[in-house]
Amino acid sequence: MSTLHPVVAEVTERLRERSRETRATYLQRIDAIDRHGPQREHLSCGNLAHGFAACGSTDKDALRNGRRANLAIITAYNDMLSAHQPYERYPALIRQIARDAGFTAQVAGGVPAMCDGVTQGQPGMQLSLFSRDLIAMAAAVSLSHDMFDGALYLGICDKIVPGLLIGALSFGHLPGAFVPSGPMPSGIPNEQKSKVRQAWADGKASKAELLEVEAASYHAPGTCTFYGTANSNQMLMEIMGLHLPGASFTAPDTPLRDALTADVVRRVNTLSALGEHFLPIGHIIDERAIINGVIGLHATGGSTNHLLHLVAIAHAAGIALRWDDFDALSGVIPLLARVYPNGYADVNQFHDAGGMAFLIDQLLSAGLLHADVNTIFGTGMDGYAQIPQLDAAGALHWMPVSKQSGNRGVLRGIDEPFRADGGLRMLQGNLGRAVIKVSSVPDDRLVIEAPAIVFQDQDEVPAAFKRGELNRDFVAVVRFQGPQANGMPELHKLTPTLTLLQDRGHRIALLTDGRMSGASGRVPAAIHVTPEAVAGGNIAKVRNGDMIRLDALNGRLDVLMEKHELDARLPHTTDLSSQHSGMGRELFGLFRQAATTADLGAGVL
């Protein structure tokens, strides 16, 4: 195993020093919790009776008289989300696994789980980012009963995993693990789907044709197979040591998946204060684990949403992660994976090529990952360079991953990366700070200089396209989409239109204080612009025709004018009240009042 790369070591040490006081306070708080005996021993008789009243006789006796662990199940199950539908049978499965091993488990609570795929481009998307913090609060409420000695977190998609982890870290004295369910089988090729989407945007495909191709892509239980936020979540949970090795992308409802679920339930029991290897989740998620997460995002071209979520997760553990840390690592972490929309393959093909085990093994071999970390597997990160298998008797074991990629078009070794640098970069200039995902942007589009066309709402872009106003070089400035304006919705509905225009040969880019998640595609997109427009950021001063320069090579984002001229301009304002109609209006108002800026995680906690 190689010596830790000096840049990784330096960034980690800066983060550790910056977080010294807040991390110490956090650890002092979670370490002060009394761990002698089951947590429920602190309850009164009336409290405890309520806690086991609905249990069967075996579990009731264990909870009443025993000194064995009781695990909380925090579930994000609903059967509208394809990724979460397999969770329907998990509580019964987990309870039986626990019972057979001599301890107990209870569903402590459920958390909301909205599907960004359903709300994409709809008013409900304004509640998406807010839901992360709502999930964190709901998870913490679920754990507040003091009945539990550990926890199992059942969640996969977009804001759900970050929310669950933030909630888990608020009860960081408890051990815990994330229990995935796996991706759906591969549907039609992603490029085929993309072509029909572009044809629809161009008026050359019917709604029936579009629905048919979408239904052939999203077609079964399991996680959507493109590499957006949901699958970036799974990568992060594995590379940060909260999944079992190889668990992230194992198919749902299979013997191997069930064996992994059974194993993680038993492991969390051993990690409890009543087990043999006490390890609370607050001691797994430390500065090294957070840096490993950032490295994983760079190496895979992961979701830009995690420039928000990882900052908020780190904050929950007393760690002061900044965008500067992402930027400092971006130049030394190579891009080793190309998964759609950054390539032709989906996560199943990534997994079959060697997946997380190969990726982790390659990063460790170059000293580009912290190996000496705490994990639920108990071995440091070297244990994650293994692939789970079932032997002839059905027993679970792990085998070392091959040193050769199973598909070089999807996954490559450290000596032949797709890019020498990572998939995410920071931009800074007179328009503020922003994020760009470059892993799928063509090399000749990394620098765009073109006149601005300003939009106050995402729906204005396809409308302008249909009027024939966008057949030229331009930078689409879509503003008042930040966390304090309308909840920072994802702007995926812009991708087919902008991609179509780029394919026609126009030099275009997107500039927004909103989000594009992991699916920004081939169009250069400067997103998460902060300060946002509603806060008077300079993006609010841009006018139609202003020349914008987006330079991802040098990390610059500027409107090309003299400083005195820009300073003299008044920011544009807009009436936001019309954007918040319907049932979520009052709820969103709570979020807007407390929302932070993008570079602070954009949350309310």
C-alpha positions in Angstrom: 0.0 0.0 0.0 1.4 3.4 -1.0 2.2 6.3 1.2 -0.6 8.8 1.4 -0.3 11.4 -1.3 1.0 14.7 0.1 -1.9 16.8 -1.2 -4.4 14.4 0.4 -2.4 14.5 3.6 -2.2 18.3 3.5 -5.9 18.9 2.8 -6.8 16.5 5.6 -4.6 18.2 8.1 -6.0 21.6 7.2 -9.5 20.3 7.7 -8.5 18.7 11.0 -6.9 21.9 12.2 -9.9 24.0 11.1 -12.3 21.6 12.8 -10.3 21.1 16.0 -12.7 22.9 18.4 -16.0 21.9 16.8 -15.0 18.3 16.4 -13.7 18.1 20.0 -17.0 19.5 21.2 -19.0 17.0 19.1 -16.9 14.0 20.3 -17.2 15.2 23.9 -21.0 15.3 23.6 -21.4 11.8 22.1 -18.8 10.2 24.3 -20.5 11.5 27.4 -23.5 9.3 26.8 -23.7 6.5 29.4 -23.0 3.1 27.6 -23.2 0.8 30.6 -26.0 -1.7 29.7 -28.8 -1.4 27.3 -30.0 2.2 26.5 -33.5 1.2 27.6 -32.2 0.7 31.2 -32.5 4.5 31.6 -36.2 4.3 31.0 -38.9 4.2 33.7 -41.1 1.1 33.9 -43.9 3.0 32.2 -41.6 4.2 29.5 -40.3 0.7 28.9 -43.8 -0.9 28.9 -44.8 1.5 26.2 -41.7 0.6 24.2 -42.4 -3.1 24.0 -46.2 -3.2 24.3 -46.8 -4.2 20.7 -44.0 -6.9 20.5 -44.5 -10.6 20.4 -43.7 -12.6 23.5 -40.1 -13.5 22.6 -39.1 -9.9 21.8 -41.0 -8.6 24.7 -39.2 -10.9 27.1 -35.8 -9.9 25.6 -36.6 -6.2 25.9 -38.1 -6.6 29.4 -35.4 -8.7 31.0 -32.5 -9.2 28.7 -29.2 -7.4 28.2 -29.0 -7.8 24.5 -29.0 -5.0 21.9 -32.1 -3.6 20.4 -31.6 -2.1 17.0 -33.6 0.8 15.5 -34.8 0.5 11.9 -35.2 3.9 10.3 -37.0 3.3 7.0 -37.6 5.5 4.0 -39.8 2.9 2.5 -42.5 3.7 0.0 -43.6 1.9 -3.1 -43.6 4.9 -5.4 -39.9 5.1 -5.4 -38.5 2.2 -7.4 -35.3 2.3 -5.3 -37.2 2.0 -2.0 -39.9 -0.5 -3.0 -37.6 -3.5 -2.1 -37.6 -2.2 1.5 -41.2 -3.3 2.0 -40.0 -6.7 3.3 -36.9 -5.5 5.1 -38.3 -4.8 8.6 -39.7 -8.4 8.9 -36.4 -9.8 7.5 -34.3 -7.7 9.9 -36.4 -8.6 12.9 -36.1 -12.3 12.1 -32.3 -12.0 11.6 -32.0 -10.3 14.9 -34.2 -12.8 16.7 -32.3 -15.7 15.3 -29.0 -14.2 16.6 -30.4 -13.5 20.1 -31.1 -9.8 19.9 -34.0 -7.6 18.8 -34.9 -4.9 16.3 -37.8 -2.5 16.0 -39.0 0.0 13.4 -38.2 3.2 15.2 -39.7 5.5 12.6 -40.2 6.4 9.0 -38.9 9.4 7.1 -40.4 11.1 4.0 -38.9 10.0 0.7 -39.8 12.1 -2.3 -38.7 11.1 -5.8 -36.9 13.8 -7.6 -37.6 12.0 -10.8 -41.4 12.5 -10.3 -41.1 16.1 -9.1 -38.5 17.1 -11.7 -39.6 20.4 -13.3 -42.7 20.5 -11.1 -43.6 22.7 -8.1 -42.9 19.8 -5.8 -39.2 20.1 -6.6 -39.0 23.2 -4.5 -39.4 21.0 -1.4 -36.7 18.6 -2.5 -33.6 20.2 -0.8 -35.8 21.1 2.3 -36.7 17.4 2.6 -33.1 16.6 3.4 -33.3 18.5 6.7 -36.8 17.3 7.4 -35.5 13.7 7.0 -32.6 14.5 9.4 -35.1 15.8 12.0 -37.4 12.8 11.5 -34.6 10.3 11.9 -33.5 12.1 15.1 -37.0 12.1 16.5 -37.2 8.3 15.7 -34.0 7.7 17.7 -35.1 9.9 20.7 -36.9 7.1 22.6 -33.7 5.7 24.2 -34.9 2.2 23.3 -32.0 1.5 21.0 -28.4 0.4 21.1 -27.7 0.7 17.3 -29.5 1.7 14.1 -30.0 0.5 10.6 -30.8 3.2 8.0 -32.9 2.1 5.0 -32.5 4.8 2.4 -31.0 5.3 -1.0 -32.1 8.3 -3.1 -31.1 11.9 -3.5 -31.8 13.9 -0.2 -32.7 10.8 1.8 -29.3 9.3 2.5 -27.7 12.7 3.4 -30.7 13.4 5.6 -30.5 10.1 7.4 -26.8 10.4 7.9 -27.2 13.9 9.4 -29.9 12.6 11.7 -27.7 9.6 12.6 -24.7 11.9 13.5 -27.0 13.8 15.9 -27.2 10.5 17.8 -23.5 9.8 17.0 -23.0 7.7 20.2 -25.0 4.9 18.5 -23.4 2.5 16.0 -25.2 2.4 12.7 -25.0 1.2 9.1 -26.7 1.9 5.9 -28.6 -0.9 4.3 -29.0 -0.5 0.5 -31.3 -2.4 -1.8 -29.5 -2.2 -5.1 -30.1 -1.0 -8.7 -32.8 -2.1 -11.0 -31.8 -4.2 -14.1 -30.4 -2.3 -17.0 -33.1 -0.9 -19.3 -32.7 0.5 -22.8 -29.3 2.0 -23.6 -29.0 5.5 -22.1 -28.0 7.0 -25.4 -31.2 5.8 -27.0 -33.2 7.4 -24.2 -31.2 10.7 -24.6 -31.9 10.8 -28.3 -35.6 10.5 -27.9 -35.5 13.2 -25.2 -33.7 15.5 -27.5 -36.2 14.7 -30.3 -39.0 15.5 -28.0 -37.4 18.9 -27.2 -37.0 19.5 -30.9 -40.7 18.6 -31.6 -39.7 15.5 -33.5 -41.0 12.9 -31.1 -44.5 12.4 -29.7 -45.4 12.3 -26.0 -46.3 8.6 -26.5 -42.9 7.9 -27.9 -41.2 9.8 -25.1 -43.2 8.0 -22.4 -42.4 4.6 -24.0 -38.7 5.2 -23.9 -38.8 6.6 -20.3 -40.8 3.6 -19.2 -38.3 1.2 -20.8 -35.6 3.0 -18.9 -37.3 3.2 -15.5 -38.9 -0.2 -15.5 -38.5 -2.2 -12.3 -37.8 -2.2 -8.6 -34.4 -0.8 -7.7 -32.4 2.3 -8.0 -32.3 4.2 -11.3 -29.2 3.1 -13.1 -27.7 6.4 -14.2 -25.0 8.0 -12.1 -26.9 10.7 -10.4 -27.3 11.6 -6.7 -28.9 8.3 -5.7 -26.0 6.2 -6.9 -23.4 8.8 -5.8 -25.0 8.3 -2.3 -24.3 4.6 -2.6 -20.7 5.2 -3.6 -20.2 7.6 -0.7 -21.7 5.2 1.9 -19.3 2.5 0.8 -16.1 4.6 0.5 -16.9 6.2 3.8 -17.3 2.8 5.5 -21.0 2.7 6.2 -21.9 -0.1 3.7 -20.4 -3.5 3.6 -17.9 -4.0 0.8 -19.6 -4.5 -2.5 -23.1 -3.8 -1.1 -23.8 -0.6 -3.0 -24.7 -2.0 -6.4 -25.7 -5.6 -5.7 -29.0 -6.3 -7.3 -32.2 -6.3 -5.2 -34.2 -9.3 -4.1 -31.4 -11.8 -4.7 -29.7 -14.3 -2.4 -26.5 -12.3 -2.3 -28.4 -9.1 -1.4 -30.3 -10.9 1.4 -27.0 -12.3 2.7 -25.4 -8.9 2.8 -28.5 -7.5 4.7 -28.3 -10.3 7.2 -24.5 -9.8 7.7 -24.9 -6.0 8.3 -27.6 -6.5 10.9 -25.4 -8.9 12.8 -22.4 -6.5 12.5 -24.2 -3.6 13.9 -25.1 -5.7 16.9 -21.4 -6.4 17.5 -20.6 -2.7 17.2 -23.1 -1.8 19.9 -22.0 -1.1 23.5 -23.3 -4.6 24.3 -21.2 -6.2 21.6 -17.6 -7.1 21.2 -16.4 -4.2 19.0 -18.1 -1.0 20.1 -17.8 1.7 17.4 -20.4 4.5 17.3 -21.1 6.1 13.9 -19.7 9.5 15.2 -16.3 7.9 15.3 -16.6 6.4 11.8 -17.4 9.7 10.2 -14.2 11.7 11.0 -12.1 14.0 8.8 -10.5 11.1 7.0 -13.9 9.6 6.1 -15.1 12.9 4.8 -12.0 13.4 2.7 -12.4 9.9 1.3 -15.9 10.9 0.3 -14.7 13.9 -1.6 -12.1 11.8 -3.3 -14.7 9.3 -4.4 -16.8 12.0 -5.9 -13.8 13.3 -7.9 -12.7 9.8 -9.0 -16.2 8.8 -10.3 -17.5 12.2 -11.6 -20.2 12.0 -8.9 -23.2 14.2 -8.2 -22.6 18.0 -7.7 -25.4 17.8 -5.1 -22.7 16.5 -2.7 -21.0 19.9 -2.8 -24.0 20.7 -0.6 -24.7 17.4 1.2 -21.1 16.5 2.2 -20.6 20.0 3.7 -23.8 19.5 5.7 -22.9 16.0 6.8 -19.5 17.1 7.9 -21.0 20.0 9.9 -23.2 17.5 11.7 -20.1 15.7 12.9 -18.3 18.9 13.9 -16.2 19.0 10.8 -15.8 22.3 8.9 -15.6 21.0 5.3 -15.4 23.8 2.6 -15.5 24.0 -1.2 -11.9 24.9 -1.0 -11.2 21.4 0.1 -12.9 19.9 -3.0 -11.0 22.3 -5.2 -7.6 21.5 -3.6 -8.2 17.7 -4.2 -9.6 18.1 -7.8 -6.2 18.5 -9.4 -4.7 15.3 -8.0 -7.6 12.8 -8.1 -7.9 11.2 -11.5 -11.2 10.3 -13.1 -11.4 6.5 -13.1 -15.1 5.9 -14.0 -17.4 6.9 -16.8 -21.0 6.1 -16.0 -23.9 7.7 -17.8 -24.4 10.7 -18.2 -20.6 10.8 -18.1 -20.3 7.8 -20.4 -22.4 5.1 -22.1 -22.5 2.6 -19.3 -24.9 2.4 -16.3 -24.1 1.4 -12.7 -24.7 -2.3 -13.4 -21.9 -2.2 -16.0 -19.7 -0.3 -13.6 -20.4 -2.9 -10.9 -19.7 -5.8 -13.3 -16.4 -4.2 -14.4 -15.1 -4.3 -10.8 -17.1 -1.5 -9.3 -16.3 0.0 -5.9 -13.8 -2.7 -5.0 -11.7 -2.0 -8.1 -12.0 1.8 -7.7 -10.9 1.6 -4.0 -8.1 -0.8 -4.7 -6.7 1.6 -7.4 -7.0 4.7 -5.3 -5.3 2.9 -2.3 -2.4 1.7 -4.6 -1.6 5.3 -5.4 -2.0 6.7 -1.9 -5.0 8.6 -2.9 -7.3 7.4 -0.2 -7.1 7.2 3.6 -6.7 3.5 4.4 -6.5 3.8 8.2 -10.2 4.6 8.8 -12.9 3.1 11.0 -15.6 1.2 9.1 -18.5 -1.1 9.9 -16.5 -3.9 8.2 -13.7 -3.4 10.8 -10.7 -3.6 8.5 -9.9 -0.1 7.3 -10.4 0.7 3.6 -8.3 -2.3 2.4 -11.2 -4.6 3.3 -13.3 -2.7 0.7 -11.0 -3.9 -2.2 -13.0 -7.1 -2.1 -16.1 -8.5 -3.8 -18.8 -10.4 -1.9 -19.7 -13.9 -3.0 -21.8 -16.8 -1.9 -20.2 -20.2 -1.8 -21.8 -23.5 -2.7 -23.4 -23.7 0.7 -24.8 -20.2 0.5 -22.4 -18.7 3.0 -21.2 -15.1 2.4 -17.5 -14.4 2.0 -15.3 -11.8 0.2 -12.7 -12.3 -2.5 -9.9 -9.8 -3.5 -10.9 -7.8 -6.6 -9.0 -8.3 -9.8 -6.2 -5.9 -10.6 -7.6 -5.6 -14.1 -10.8 -3.7 -15.0 -13.5 -5.9 -16.5 -14.4 -3.1 -18.9 -12.0 -0.3 -19.7 -14.7 1.7 -21.3 -16.4 2.1 -17.9 -13.7 1.7 -15.3 -9.9 2.2 -15.5 -6.8 1.7 -13.4 -4.8 4.5 -11.9 -2.2 4.3 -14.7 -4.7 5.0 -17.5 -7.4 7.3 -16.1 -10.1 8.9 -18.3 -8.8 12.3 -17.1 -5.8 13.2 -15.0 -8.0 15.3 -12.7 -11.3 14.8 -11.0 -14.8 15.3 -12.3 -15.7 18.4 -10.2 -14.2 21.8 -10.1 -14.7 25.2 -8.4 -15.2 28.4 -10.3 -14.6 31.9 -8.9 -14.8 35.4 -10.4 -16.8 38.6 -10.3 -20.0 36.6 -10.5 -19.2 34.8 -7.2 -18.3 31.1 -6.6 -19.8 28.2 -8.5 -19.4 24.5 -9.2 -19.0 22.7 -12.5 -19.0 19.0 -13.4 -16.4 18.5 -16.1 -16.3 14.7 -16.3 -18.5 14.6 -19.4 -17.9 18.0 -20.9 -16.0 17.9 -24.2 -12.5 19.4 -24.0 -13.3 22.0 -26.6 -16.2 23.2 -24.4 -14.3 23.8 -21.1 -14.0 27.5 -22.0 -17.1 29.3 -23.2 -17.3 33.0 -23.9 -20.7 34.1 -25.2 -23.4 36.7 -24.6 -25.9 36.2 -21.8 -29.6 35.5 -22.3 -31.2 36.0 -18.9 -34.1 34.0 -17.5 -35.9 34.4 -14.2 -37.5 30.9 -14.3 -36.5 27.6 -15.9 -39.7 27.3 -17.9 -38.7 30.3 -19.9 -35.8 28.4 -21.5 -37.8 25.8 -23.5 -40.3 28.5 -24.3 -37.6 30.7 -25.8 -36.3 27.7 -27.7 -39.7 27.0 -29.2 -39.9 30.6 -30.4 -36.6 30.1 -32.2 -34.7 32.6 -30.1 -31.8 30.3 -29.0 -30.2 29.2 -32.3 -26.9 30.9 -31.5 -24.0 31.0 -29.1 -25.1 32.1 -25.6 -24.9 31.6 -21.9 -28.3 30.8 -20.4 -28.4 32.7 -17.1 -31.2 31.1 -15.0 -31.4 32.9 -11.7 -33.6 33.2 -8.6 -33.2 29.4 -8.3 -31.1 29.4 -5.1 -31.9 28.0 -1.7 -33.3 31.2 -0.3 -35.3 32.0 -3.4 -37.3 28.9 -4.3 -35.6 25.9 -2.6 -32.8 25.4 -5.2 -34.7 23.0 -7.5 -32.8 20.8 -9.9 -33.0 22.1 -13.5 -32.8 18.8 -15.4 -35.6 19.7 -17.7 -33.1 22.2 -19.4 -30.7 19.4 -20.3 -32.4 18.1 -23.5 -32.8 21.6 -24.9 -29.3 22.8 -24.2 -27.7 19.5 -25.3 -29.7 19.7 -28.6 -28.4 23.3 -29.2 -24.8 22.2 -28.4 -25.1 19.3 -30.8 -26.1 21.8 -33.5 -22.7 23.4 -33.1 -23.5 26.3 -30.9 -21.2 27.3 -28.1 -23.5 27.4 -25.1 -23.3 27.1 -21.3 -25.6 27.4 -18.3 -25.1 29.8 -15.4 -27.4 29.4 -12.4 -27.8 29.7 -8.7 -29.8 26.5 -8.9 -28.8 22.8 -9.1 -28.3 20.2 -11.8 -27.5 17.1 -9.6 -25.4 14.3 -11.2 -27.1 14.5 -14.6 -25.8 17.8 -16.0 -24.4 16.0 -19.0 -22.2 17.4 -21.8 -23.2 21.1 -21.5 -20.9 23.2 -19.4 -22.9 24.3 -16.4 -21.8 26.7 -13.7 -24.2 25.9 -10.9 -24.7 26.7 -7.2 -23.6 30.3 -7.9 -23.2 32.0 -4.5 -24.1 34.7 -3.5 -27.4 33.8 -5.1 -29.6 36.3 -7.0 -32.2 36.8 -4.2 -29.3 37.8 -1.8 -28.1 40.5 -4.2 -25.3 38.4 -5.8 -23.8 39.7 -9.0 -25.7 37.1 -11.0 -28.7 39.4 -10.3 -26.9 42.2 -12.1 -26.3 40.4 -15.4 -28.3 41.7 -18.4 -29.1 40.3 -21.8 -26.1 40.7 -24.1 -23.4 40.9 -21.4 -20.4 38.8 -22.3 -19.9 35.9 -19.9 -16.7 33.9 -19.7 -16.8 30.4 -18.1 -13.3 29.0 -17.9 -13.2 25.6 -16.3 -9.5 25.2 -17.2 -8.5 28.1 -15.0 -11.4 28.0 -12.6 -12.9 31.4 -13.6 -16.4 32.7 -13.9 -16.8 36.3 -14.9 -19.0 38.9 -16.6 -16.6 40.8 -18.9 -16.9 44.4 -17.7 -15.0 46.9 -15.6 -15.4 46.5 -11.8 -16.7 50.1 -11.4 -19.4 49.4 -14.0 -20.5 46.2 -12.3 -20.5 47.7 -8.9 -22.6 50.6 -10.1 -25.4 48.3 -11.4 -28.4 47.6 -9.3 -29.4 43.9 -8.9 -32.5 42.8 -10.6 -35.3 41.8 -8.2 -38.3 39.5 -8.8 -41.6 38.6 -7.0 -41.0 35.2 -5.6 -44.5 34.7 -4.2 -46.0 33.4 -7.4 -43.4 30.6 -7.5 -44.7 29.1 -4.2 -48.2 28.0 -4.8 -50.1 24.9 -3.7 -49.9 22.8 -0.6 -46.1 23.3 0.0 -46.2 27.0 0.1 -46.2 27.5 3.9 -43.8 24.7 4.4 -41.3 26.1 1.9 -41.6 29.5 3.7 -40.0 27.9 6.8 -37.1 26.7 4.7 -36.5 30.0 3.0 -36.4 31.9 6.3 -33.6 29.6 7.6 -31.8 28.5 4.4 -28.0 29.0 4.3 -26.0 29.7 1.2 -24.9 26.9 -1.2 -21.3 26.8 0.0 -22.5 26.2 3.6 -24.6 23.3 2.6 -27.8 25.2 1.9 -29.7 23.6 4.8 -31.6 24.8 7.8 -29.9 22.7 10.5 
